[in-house]
Amino acid sequence: MKTFFVQFKCELGKAYEVAAALAAAELASEIYSTAGHYDLLAKFYIDDDQDIGHFVNEKVQIIPGISDTFTTVTFRAF
């Protein structure tokens, strides 16, 4: 399994709608509200044979209300 995180900037007033859509789609394992430059942070797991870029582009960024994303790829847990 590959693990990665995506931070989301949402259109004004849309953070709760985006979080609800992510939860309803059952794409992310965890979703958090955040303060600062981004509104939400989500943790994702995908199979090793899946491409992170395609996954984010085709399944995550299509959710209405998202204005920007920042993906962090992880490679080792401590």
PDB file with one MODEL, atoms N, CA, C and O in Angstrom:
MODEL        1
ATOM      1  N   MET A   1       0.832  -1.185   0.000  1.00  0.00           N
ATOM      2  CA  MET A   1       0.000   0.000   0.000  1.00  0.00           C
ATOM      3  C   MET A   1       0.882   1.256   0.000  1.00  0.00           C
ATOM      4  O   MET A   1       1.919   1.305   0.662  1.00  0.00           O
ATOM      5  N   LYS A   2       0.456   2.242  -0.739  1.00  0.00           N
ATOM      6  CA  LYS A   2       1.093   3.557  -0.729  1.00  0.00           C
ATOM      7  C   LYS A   2       0.270   4.457   0.182  1.00  0.00           C
ATOM      8  O   LYS A   2      -0.960   4.409   0.179  1.00  0.00           O
ATOM      9  N   THR A   3       0.962   5.272   0.956  1.00  0.00           N
ATOM     10  CA  THR A   3       0.307   6.239   1.832  1.00  0.00           C
ATOM     11  C   THR A   3       0.706   7.627   1.397  1.00  0.00           C
ATOM     12  O   THR A   3       1.878   7.885   1.123  1.00  0.00           O
ATOM     13  N   PHE A   4      -0.268   8.531   1.330  1.00  0.00           N
ATOM     14  CA  PHE A   4       0.026   9.922   1.014  1.00  0.00           C
ATOM     15  C   PHE A   4      -1.037  10.815   1.616  1.00  0.00           C
ATOM     16  O   PHE A   4      -2.121  10.363   1.984  1.00  0.00           O
ATOM     17  N   PHE A   5      -0.709  12.085   1.707  1.00  0.00           N
ATOM     18  CA  PHE A   5      -1.603  13.079   2.284  1.00  0.00           C
ATOM     19  C   PHE A   5      -1.901  14.149   1.242  1.00  0.00           C
ATOM     20  O   PHE A   5      -1.049  14.470   0.414  1.00  0.00           O
ATOM     21  N   VAL A   6      -3.102  14.695   1.285  1.00  0.00           N
ATOM     22  CA  VAL A   6      -3.470  15.802   0.410  1.00  0.00           C
ATOM     23  C   VAL A   6      -4.047  16.916   1.272  1.00  0.00           C
ATOM     24  O   VAL A   6      -4.954  16.693   2.073  1.00  0.00           O
ATOM     25  N   GLN A   7      -3.508  18.114   1.096  1.00  0.00           N
ATOM     26  CA  GLN A   7      -4.064  19.301   1.735  1.00  0.00           C
ATOM     27  C   GLN A   7      -4.957  19.986   0.706  1.00  0.00           C
ATOM     28  O   GLN A   7      -4.643  20.014  -0.484  1.00  0.00           O
ATOM     29  N   PHE A   8      -6.062  20.533   1.173  1.00  0.00           N
ATOM     30  CA  PHE A   8      -7.053  21.137   0.291  1.00  0.00           C
ATOM     31  C   PHE A   8      -7.304  22.595   0.627  1.00  0.00           C
ATOM     32  O   PHE A   8      -7.520  22.945   1.787  1.00  0.00           O
ATOM     33  N   LYS A   9      -7.276  23.442  -0.391  1.00  0.00           N
ATOM     34  CA  LYS A   9      -7.826  24.790  -0.297  1.00  0.00           C
ATOM     35  C   LYS A   9      -9.214  24.693  -0.918  1.00  0.00           C
ATOM     36  O   LYS A   9      -9.382  24.182  -2.024  1.00  0.00           O
ATOM     37  N   CYS A  10     -10.184  25.185  -0.199  1.00  0.00           N
ATOM     38  CA  CYS A  10     -11.560  25.097  -0.672  1.00  0.00           C
ATOM     39  C   CYS A  10     -12.069  26.482  -1.054  1.00  0.00           C
ATOM     40  O   CYS A  10     -11.592  27.501  -0.555  1.00  0.00           O
ATOM     41  N   GLU A  11     -13.038  26.487  -1.941  1.00  0.00           N
ATOM     42  CA  GLU A  11     -13.709  27.748  -2.247  1.00  0.00           C
ATOM     43  C   GLU A  11     -14.331  28.261  -0.952  1.00  0.00           C
ATOM     44  O   GLU A  11     -14.669  27.479  -0.065  1.00  0.00           O
ATOM     45  N   LEU A  12     -14.476  29.569  -0.852  1.00  0.00           N
ATOM     46  CA  LEU A  12     -15.009  30.156   0.379  1.00  0.00           C
ATOM     47  C   LEU A  12     -16.355  29.532   0.746  1.00  0.00           C
ATOM     48  O   LEU A  12     -17.262  29.433  -0.080  1.00  0.00           O
ATOM     49  N   GLY A  13     -16.454  29.118   2.000  1.00  0.00           N
ATOM     50  CA  GLY A  13     -17.691  28.545   2.510  1.00  0.00           C
ATOM     51  C   GLY A  13     -17.965  27.111   2.087  1.00  0.00           C
ATOM     52  O   GLY A  13     -19.069  26.612   2.304  1.00  0.00           O
ATOM     53  N   LYS A  14     -16.986  26.431   1.486  1.00  0.00           N
ATOM     54  CA  LYS A  14     -17.214  25.083   0.948  1.00  0.00           C
ATOM     55  C   LYS A  14     -16.447  23.976   1.679  1.00  0.00           C
ATOM     56  O   LYS A  14     -16.554  22.813   1.289  1.00  0.00           O
ATOM     57  N   ALA A  15     -15.693  24.293   2.707  1.00  0.00           N
ATOM     58  CA  ALA A  15     -14.844  23.287   3.362  1.00  0.00           C
ATOM     59  C   ALA A  15     -15.653  22.120   3.914  1.00  0.00           C
ATOM     60  O   ALA A  15     -15.246  20.969   3.760  1.00  0.00           O
ATOM     61  N   TYR A  16     -16.782  22.390   4.551  1.00  0.00           N
ATOM     62  CA  TYR A  16     -17.584  21.305   5.118  1.00  0.00           C
ATOM     63  C   TYR A  16     -18.219  20.462   4.016  1.00  0.00           C
ATOM     64  O   TYR A  16     -18.368  19.250   4.174  1.00  0.00           O
ATOM     65  N   GLU A  17     -18.591  21.085   2.914  1.00  0.00           N
ATOM     66  CA  GLU A  17     -19.143  20.335   1.784  1.00  0.00           C
ATOM     67  C   GLU A  17     -18.079  19.436   1.155  1.00  0.00           C
ATOM     68  O   GLU A  17     -18.358  18.288   0.810  1.00  0.00           O
ATOM     69  N   VAL A  18     -16.874  19.953   1.009  1.00  0.00           N
ATOM     70  CA  VAL A  18     -15.786  19.154   0.452  1.00  0.00           C
ATOM     71  C   VAL A  18     -15.474  17.984   1.389  1.00  0.00           C
ATOM     72  O   VAL A  18     -15.318  16.853   0.929  1.00  0.00           O
ATOM     73  N   ALA A  19     -15.381  18.240   2.678  1.00  0.00           N
ATOM     74  CA  ALA A  19     -15.100  17.173   3.638  1.00  0.00           C
ATOM     75  C   ALA A  19     -16.198  16.106   3.596  1.00  0.00           C
ATOM     76  O   ALA A  19     -15.902  14.912   3.635  1.00  0.00           O
ATOM     77  N   ALA A  20     -17.443  16.524   3.518  1.00  0.00           N
ATOM     78  CA  ALA A  20     -18.552  15.570   3.448  1.00  0.00           C
ATOM     79  C   ALA A  20     -18.501  14.744   2.165  1.00  0.00           C
ATOM     80  O   ALA A  20     -18.784  13.546   2.184  1.00  0.00           O
ATOM     81  N   ALA A  21     -18.140  15.380   1.053  1.00  0.00           N
ATOM     82  CA  ALA A  21     -18.037  14.661  -0.221  1.00  0.00           C
ATOM     83  C   ALA A  21     -16.898  13.654  -0.191  1.00  0.00           C
ATOM     84  O   ALA A  21     -17.038  12.543  -0.703  1.00  0.00           O
ATOM     85  N   LEU A  22     -15.767  14.034   0.408  1.00  0.00           N
ATOM     86  CA  LEU A  22     -14.644  13.093   0.551  1.00  0.00           C
ATOM     87  C   LEU A  22     -15.055  11.892   1.402  1.00  0.00           C
ATOM     88  O   LEU A  22     -14.754  10.747   1.063  1.00  0.00           O
ATOM     89  N   ALA A  23     -15.741  12.162   2.502  1.00  0.00           N
ATOM     90  CA  ALA A  23     -16.181  11.084   3.393  1.00  0.00           C
ATOM     91  C   ALA A  23     -17.198  10.181   2.685  1.00  0.00           C
ATOM     92  O   ALA A  23     -17.119   8.957   2.793  1.00  0.00           O
ATOM     93  N   ALA A  24     -18.137  10.772   1.974  1.00  0.00           N
ATOM     94  CA  ALA A  24     -19.164   9.998   1.283  1.00  0.00           C
ATOM     95  C   ALA A  24     -18.568   9.113   0.184  1.00  0.00           C
ATOM     96  O   ALA A  24     -19.056   8.010  -0.059  1.00  0.00           O
ATOM     97  N   ALA A  25     -17.522   9.596  -0.473  1.00  0.00           N
ATOM     98  CA  ALA A  25     -16.878   8.834  -1.547  1.00  0.00           C
ATOM     99  C   ALA A  25     -15.995   7.708  -1.001  1.00  0.00           C
ATOM    100  O   ALA A  25     -15.554   6.839  -1.753  1.00  0.00           O
ATOM    101  N   GLU A  26     -15.741   7.727   0.303  1.00  0.00           N
ATOM    102  CA  GLU A  26     -14.897   6.722   0.964  1.00  0.00           C
ATOM    103  C   GLU A  26     -13.533   6.581   0.296  1.00  0.00           C
ATOM    104  O   GLU A  26     -13.022   5.475   0.123  1.00  0.00           O
ATOM    105  N   LEU A  27     -12.956   7.715  -0.073  1.00  0.00           N
ATOM    106  CA  LEU A  27     -11.635   7.739  -0.699  1.00  0.00           C
ATOM    107  C   LEU A  27     -10.522   7.871   0.332  1.00  0.00           C
ATOM    108  O   LEU A  27      -9.469   7.248   0.194  1.00  0.00           O
ATOM    109  N   ALA A  28     -10.750   8.676   1.359  1.00  0.00           N
ATOM    110  CA  ALA A  28      -9.728   8.986   2.360  1.00  0.00           C
ATOM    111  C   ALA A  28      -9.946   8.156   3.614  1.00  0.00           C
ATOM    112  O   ALA A  28     -11.081   7.843   3.974  1.00  0.00           O
ATOM    113  N   SER A  29      -8.857   7.803   4.273  1.00  0.00           N
ATOM    114  CA  SER A  29      -8.980   7.064   5.527  1.00  0.00           C
ATOM    115  C   SER A  29      -9.227   7.998   6.708  1.00  0.00           C
ATOM    116  O   SER A  29      -9.854   7.609   7.693  1.00  0.00           O
ATOM    117  N   GLU A  30      -8.730   9.235   6.606  1.00  0.00           N
ATOM    118  CA  GLU A  30      -8.927  10.235   7.660  1.00  0.00           C
ATOM    119  C   GLU A  30      -9.029  11.604   7.003  1.00  0.00           C
ATOM    120  O   GLU A  30      -8.353  11.878   6.011  1.00  0.00           O
ATOM    121  N   ILE A  31      -9.879  12.461   7.563  1.00  0.00           N
ATOM    122  CA  ILE A  31     -10.060  13.825   7.055  1.00  0.00           C
ATOM    123  C   ILE A  31     -10.075  14.768   8.254  1.00  0.00           C
ATOM    124  O   ILE A  31     -10.791  14.536   9.229  1.00  0.00           O
ATOM    125  N   TYR A  32      -9.276  15.834   8.173  1.00  0.00           N
ATOM    126  CA  TYR A  32      -9.172  16.796   9.265  1.00  0.00           C
ATOM    127  C   TYR A  32      -9.374  18.211   8.749  1.00  0.00           C
ATOM    128  O   TYR A  32      -8.978  18.533   7.629  1.00  0.00           O
ATOM    129  N   SER A  33      -9.992  19.052   9.567  1.00  0.00           N
ATOM    130  CA  SER A  33      -9.988  20.493   9.319  1.00  0.00           C
ATOM    131  C   SER A  33      -8.652  21.023   9.799  1.00  0.00           C
ATOM    132  O   SER A  33      -8.111  20.542  10.794  1.00  0.00           O
ATOM    133  N   THR A  34      -8.116  22.013   9.097  1.00  0.00           N
ATOM    134  CA  THR A  34      -6.841  22.596   9.485  1.00  0.00           C
ATOM    135  C   THR A  34      -6.938  24.117   9.448  1.00  0.00           C
ATOM    136  O   THR A  34      -7.824  24.685   8.809  1.00  0.00           O
ATOM    137  N   ALA A  35      -6.010  24.759  10.143  1.00  0.00           N
ATOM    138  CA  ALA A  35      -5.913  26.217  10.120  1.00  0.00           C
ATOM    139  C   ALA A  35      -4.648  26.589   9.363  1.00  0.00           C
ATOM    140  O   ALA A  35      -3.659  25.857   9.404  1.00  0.00           O
ATOM    141  N   GLY A  36      -4.677  27.701   8.687  1.00  0.00           N
ATOM    142  CA  GLY A  36      -3.498  28.134   7.947  1.00  0.00           C
ATOM    143  C   GLY A  36      -3.793  28.269   6.475  1.00  0.00           C
ATOM    144  O   GLY A  36      -4.876  28.707   6.087  1.00  0.00           O
ATOM    145  N   HIS A  37      -2.830  27.896   5.654  1.00  0.00           N
ATOM    146  CA  HIS A  37      -2.955  28.067   4.207  1.00  0.00           C
ATOM    147  C   HIS A  37      -3.947  27.106   3.581  1.00  0.00           C
ATOM    148  O   HIS A  37      -4.480  27.384   2.506  1.00  0.00           O
ATOM    149  N   TYR A  38      -4.206  25.978   4.232  1.00  0.00           N
ATOM    150  CA  TYR A  38      -5.125  24.979   3.700  1.00  0.00           C
ATOM    151  C   TYR A  38      -6.279  24.766   4.674  1.00  0.00           C
ATOM    152  O   TYR A  38      -6.152  25.017   5.873  1.00  0.00           O
ATOM    153  N   ASP A  39      -7.401  24.300   4.141  1.00  0.00           N
ATOM    154  CA  ASP A  39      -8.619  24.126   4.934  1.00  0.00           C
ATOM    155  C   ASP A  39      -8.799  22.708   5.452  1.00  0.00           C
ATOM    156  O   ASP A  39      -9.356  22.500   6.530  1.00  0.00           O
ATOM    157  N   LEU A  40      -8.326  21.733   4.682  1.00  0.00           N
ATOM    158  CA  LEU A  40      -8.505  20.332   5.037  1.00  0.00           C
ATOM    159  C   LEU A  40      -7.219  19.558   4.784  1.00  0.00           C
ATOM    160  O   LEU A  40      -6.383  19.949   3.969  1.00  0.00           O
ATOM    161  N   LEU A  41      -7.085  18.451   5.504  1.00  0.00           N
ATOM    162  CA  LEU A  41      -5.987  17.512   5.300  1.00  0.00           C
ATOM    163  C   LEU A  41      -6.600  16.120   5.294  1.00  0.00           C
ATOM    164  O   LEU A  41      -7.370  15.775   6.191  1.00  0.00           O
ATOM    165  N   ALA A  42      -6.264  15.323   4.292  1.00  0.00           N
ATOM    166  CA  ALA A  42      -6.788  13.958   4.210  1.00  0.00           C
ATOM    167  C   ALA A  42      -5.646  12.975   3.993  1.00  0.00           C
ATOM    168  O   ALA A  42      -4.664  13.273   3.315  1.00  0.00           O
ATOM    169  N   LYS A  43      -5.801  11.797   4.586  1.00  0.00           N
ATOM    170  CA  LYS A  43      -4.819  10.719   4.453  1.00  0.00           C
ATOM    171  C   LYS A  43      -5.412   9.656   3.532  1.00  0.00           C
ATOM    172  O   LYS A  43      -6.569   9.263   3.685  1.00  0.00           O
ATOM    173  N   PHE A  44      -4.615   9.200   2.583  1.00  0.00           N
ATOM    174  CA  PHE A  44      -5.067   8.222   1.600  1.00  0.00           C
ATOM    175  C   PHE A  44      -4.149   7.014   1.575  1.00  0.00           C
ATOM    176  O   PHE A  44      -2.944   7.124   1.803  1.00  0.00           O
ATOM    177  N   TYR A  45      -4.735   5.864   1.295  1.00  0.00           N
ATOM    178  CA  TYR A  45      -4.002   4.635   1.025  1.00  0.00           C
ATOM    179  C   TYR A  45      -4.479   4.124  -0.327  1.00  0.00           C
ATOM    180  O   TYR A  45      -5.682   4.059  -0.584  1.00  0.00           O
ATOM    181  N   ILE A  46      -3.537   3.763  -1.189  1.00  0.00           N
ATOM    182  CA  ILE A  46      -3.892   3.132  -2.459  1.00  0.00           C
ATOM    183  C   ILE A  46      -2.981   1.932  -2.676  1.00  0.00           C
ATOM    184  O   ILE A  46      -1.918   1.831  -2.064  1.00  0.00           O
ATOM    185  N   ASP A  47      -3.398   1.036  -3.541  1.00  0.00           N
ATOM    186  CA  ASP A  47      -2.591  -0.138  -3.856  1.00  0.00           C
ATOM    187  C   ASP A  47      -1.280   0.274  -4.512  1.00  0.00           C
ATOM    188  O   ASP A  47      -1.197   1.317  -5.160  1.00  0.00           O
ATOM    189  N   ASP A  48      -0.269  -0.550  -4.337  1.00  0.00           N
ATOM    190  CA  ASP A  48       1.057  -0.260  -4.887  1.00  0.00           C
ATOM    191  C   ASP A  48       1.051  -0.088  -6.402  1.00  0.00           C
ATOM    192  O   ASP A  48       1.875   0.649  -6.944  1.00  0.00           O
ATOM    193  N   ASP A  49       0.134  -0.759  -7.087  1.00  0.00           N
ATOM    194  CA  ASP A  49       0.112  -0.665  -8.546  1.00  0.00           C
ATOM    195  C   ASP A  49      -0.663   0.551  -9.062  1.00  0.00           C
ATOM    196  O   ASP A  49      -0.705   0.789 -10.269  1.00  0.00           O
ATOM    197  N   GLN A  50      -1.274   1.318  -8.160  1.00  0.00           N
ATOM    198  CA  GLN A  50      -1.987   2.527  -8.567  1.00  0.00           C
ATOM    199  C   GLN A  50      -1.036   3.720  -8.601  1.00  0.00           C
ATOM    200  O   GLN A  50      -0.071   3.777  -7.840  1.00  0.00           O
ATOM    201  N   ASP A  51      -1.317   4.664  -9.483  1.00  0.00           N
ATOM    202  CA  ASP A  51      -0.527   5.872  -9.615  1.00  0.00           C
ATOM    203  C   ASP A  51      -1.158   6.990  -8.788  1.00  0.00           C
ATOM    204  O   ASP A  51      -2.342   7.289  -8.947  1.00  0.00           O
ATOM    205  N   ILE A  52      -0.377   7.604  -7.912  1.00  0.00           N
ATOM    206  CA  ILE A  52      -0.891   8.649  -7.032  1.00  0.00           C
ATOM    207  C   ILE A  52      -1.413   9.835  -7.837  1.00  0.00           C
ATOM    208  O   ILE A  52      -2.487  10.362  -7.546  1.00  0.00           O
ATOM    209  N   GLY A  53      -0.661  10.252  -8.840  1.00  0.00           N
ATOM    210  CA  GLY A  53      -1.075  11.394  -9.654  1.00  0.00           C
ATOM    211  C   GLY A  53      -2.412  11.181 -10.330  1.00  0.00           C
ATOM    212  O   GLY A  53      -3.271  12.062 -10.305  1.00  0.00           O
ATOM    213  N   HIS A  54      -2.594  10.017 -10.933  1.00  0.00           N
ATOM    214  CA  HIS A  54      -3.866   9.720 -11.582  1.00  0.00           C
ATOM    215  C   HIS A  54      -4.994   9.639 -10.565  1.00  0.00           C
ATOM    216  O   HIS A  54      -6.094  10.130 -10.818  1.00  0.00           O
ATOM    217  N   PHE A  55      -4.729   9.023  -9.413  1.00  0.00           N
ATOM    218  CA  PHE A  55      -5.744   8.903  -8.369  1.00  0.00           C
ATOM    219  C   PHE A  55      -6.222  10.285  -7.918  1.00  0.00           C
ATOM    220  O   PHE A  55      -7.424  10.545  -7.860  1.00  0.00           O
ATOM    221  N   VAL A  56      -5.276  11.163  -7.601  1.00  0.00           N
ATOM    222  CA  VAL A  56      -5.641  12.503  -7.135  1.00  0.00           C
ATOM    223  C   VAL A  56      -6.368  13.270  -8.230  1.00  0.00           C
ATOM    224  O   VAL A  56      -7.388  13.911  -7.976  1.00  0.00           O
ATOM    225  N   ASN A  57      -5.847  13.204  -9.433  1.00  0.00           N
ATOM    226  CA  ASN A  57      -6.431  13.939 -10.552  1.00  0.00           C
ATOM    227  C   ASN A  57      -7.831  13.444 -10.912  1.00  0.00           C
ATOM    228  O   ASN A  57      -8.729  14.249 -11.159  1.00  0.00           O
ATOM    229  N   GLU A  58      -8.017  12.146 -10.944  1.00  0.00           N
ATOM    230  CA  GLU A  58      -9.257  11.577 -11.453  1.00  0.00           C
ATOM    231  C   GLU A  58     -10.326  11.316 -10.396  1.00  0.00           C
ATOM    232  O   GLU A  58     -11.509  11.248 -10.730  1.00  0.00           O
ATOM    233  N   LYS A  59      -9.937  11.169  -9.123  1.00  0.00           N
ATOM    234  CA  LYS A  59     -10.919  10.835  -8.092  1.00  0.00           C
ATOM    235  C   LYS A  59     -11.077  11.891  -7.010  1.00  0.00           C
ATOM    236  O   LYS A  59     -12.142  12.010  -6.406  1.00  0.00           O
ATOM    237  N   VAL A  60     -10.024  12.656  -6.764  1.00  0.00           N
ATOM    238  CA  VAL A  60     -10.057  13.615  -5.660  1.00  0.00           C
ATOM    239  C   VAL A  60     -10.337  15.035  -6.156  1.00  0.00           C
ATOM    240  O   VAL A  60     -11.251  15.695  -5.661  1.00  0.00           O
ATOM    241  N   GLN A  61      -9.563  15.502  -7.119  1.00  0.00           N
ATOM    242  CA  GLN A  61      -9.688  16.891  -7.562  1.00  0.00           C
ATOM    243  C   GLN A  61     -10.989  17.183  -8.303  1.00  0.00           C
ATOM    244  O   GLN A  61     -11.285  18.346  -8.577  1.00  0.00           O
ATOM    245  N   ILE A  62     -11.760  16.174  -8.627  1.00  0.00           N
ATOM    246  CA  ILE A  62     -13.041  16.389  -9.312  1.00  0.00           C
ATOM    247  C   ILE A  62     -14.161  16.762  -8.344  1.00  0.00           C
ATOM    248  O   ILE A  62     -15.259  17.113  -8.777  1.00  0.00           O
ATOM    249  N   ILE A  63     -13.899  16.690  -7.054  1.00  0.00           N
ATOM    250  CA  ILE A  63     -14.927  17.027  -6.063  1.00  0.00           C
ATOM    251  C   ILE A  63     -15.194  18.529  -6.116  1.00  0.00           C
ATOM    252  O   ILE A  63     -14.260  19.325  -6.026  1.00  0.00           O
ATOM    253  N   PRO A  64     -16.449  18.919  -6.258  1.00  0.00           N
ATOM    254  CA  PRO A  64     -16.785  20.347  -6.323  1.00  0.00           C
ATOM    255  C   PRO A  64     -16.389  21.084  -5.043  1.00  0.00           C
ATOM    256  O   PRO A  64     -16.507  20.545  -3.943  1.00  0.00           O
ATOM    257  N   GLY A  65     -15.923  22.313  -5.200  1.00  0.00           N
ATOM    258  CA  GLY A  65     -15.575  23.154  -4.062  1.00  0.00           C
ATOM    259  C   GLY A  65     -14.095  23.195  -3.751  1.00  0.00           C
ATOM    260  O   GLY A  65     -13.665  23.983  -2.909  1.00  0.00           O
ATOM    261  N   ILE A  66     -13.298  22.353  -4.419  1.00  0.00           N
ATOM    262  CA  ILE A  66     -11.852  22.354  -4.213  1.00  0.00           C
ATOM    263  C   ILE A  66     -11.229  23.368  -5.165  1.00  0.00           C
ATOM    264  O   ILE A  66     -11.474  23.330  -6.370  1.00  0.00           O
ATOM    265  N   SER A  67     -10.420  24.275  -4.616  1.00  0.00           N
ATOM    266  CA  SER A  67      -9.756  25.247  -5.480  1.00  0.00           C
ATOM    267  C   SER A  67      -8.275  24.949  -5.680  1.00  0.00           C
ATOM    268  O   SER A  67      -7.680  25.421  -6.648  1.00  0.00           O
ATOM    269  N   ASP A  68      -7.658  24.162  -4.768  1.00  0.00           N
ATOM    270  CA  ASP A  68      -6.236  23.842  -4.892  1.00  0.00           C
ATOM    271  C   ASP A  68      -5.933  22.640  -4.011  1.00  0.00           C
ATOM    272  O   ASP A  68      -6.594  22.425  -2.995  1.00  0.00           O
ATOM    273  N   THR A  69      -4.933  21.859  -4.401  1.00  0.00           N
ATOM    274  CA  THR A  69      -4.478  20.747  -3.574  1.00  0.00           C
ATOM    275  C   THR A  69      -2.959  20.753  -3.487  1.00  0.00           C
ATOM    276  O   THR A  69      -2.271  21.292  -4.353  1.00  0.00           O
ATOM    277  N   PHE A  70      -2.457  20.144  -2.427  1.00  0.00           N
ATOM    278  CA  PHE A  70      -1.017  19.966  -2.237  1.00  0.00           C
ATOM    279  C   PHE A  70      -0.820  18.542  -1.732  1.00  0.00           C
ATOM    280  O   PHE A  70      -1.264  18.204  -0.635  1.00  0.00           O
ATOM    281  N   THR A  71      -0.161  17.716  -2.521  1.00  0.00           N
ATOM    282  CA  THR A  71       0.014  16.301  -2.195  1.00  0.00           C
ATOM    283  C   THR A  71       1.399  16.052  -1.619  1.00  0.00           C
ATOM    284  O   THR A  71       2.403  16.518  -2.158  1.00  0.00           O
ATOM    285  N   THR A  72       1.438  15.315  -0.520  1.00  0.00           N
ATOM    286  CA  THR A  72       2.689  14.905   0.096  1.00  0.00           C
ATOM    287  C   THR A  72       2.766  13.389   0.049  1.00  0.00           C
ATOM    288  O   THR A  72       1.932  12.692   0.626  1.00  0.00           O
ATOM    289  N   VAL A  73       3.778  12.889  -0.646  1.00  0.00           N
ATOM    290  CA  VAL A  73       3.978  11.443  -0.761  1.00  0.00           C
ATOM    291  C   VAL A  73       4.878  10.995   0.394  1.00  0.00           C
ATOM    292  O   VAL A  73       5.910  11.607   0.668  1.00  0.00           O
ATOM    293  N   THR A  74       4.470   9.926   1.058  1.00  0.00           N
ATOM    294  CA  THR A  74       5.255   9.416   2.184  1.00  0.00           C
ATOM    295  C   THR A  74       5.896   8.101   1.779  1.00  0.00           C
ATOM    296  O   THR A  74       5.422   7.424   0.867  1.00  0.00           O
ATOM    297  N   PHE A  75       6.983   7.741   2.468  1.00  0.00           N
ATOM    298  CA  PHE A  75       7.675   6.515   2.093  1.00  0.00           C
ATOM    299  C   PHE A  75       8.138   5.671   3.260  1.00  0.00           C
ATOM    300  O   PHE A  75       8.611   4.554   3.053  1.00  0.00           O
ATOM    301  N   ARG A  76       8.018   6.171   4.492  1.00  0.00           N
ATOM    302  CA  ARG A  76       8.424   5.365   5.643  1.00  0.00           C
ATOM    303  C   ARG A  76       7.745   5.892   6.900  1.00  0.00           C
ATOM    304  O   ARG A  76       7.673   7.102   7.118  1.00  0.00           O
ATOM    305  N   ALA A  77       7.252   4.978   7.721  1.00  0.00           N
ATOM    306  CA  ALA A  77       6.642   5.369   8.992  1.00  0.00           C
ATOM    307  C   ALA A  77       7.601   5.024  10.125  1.00  0.00           C
ATOM    308  O   ALA A  77       8.286   4.002  10.082  1.00  0.00           O
ATOM    309  N   PHE A  78       7.642   5.871  11.124  1.00  0.00           N
ATOM    310  CA  PHE A  78       8.500   5.634  12.286  1.00  0.00           C
ATOM    311  C   PHE A  78       7.670   5.413  13.521  1.00  0.00           C
ATOM    312  O   PHE A  78       8.217   5.197  14.602  1.00  0.00           O
TER     313      PHE A  78
ENDMDL
END
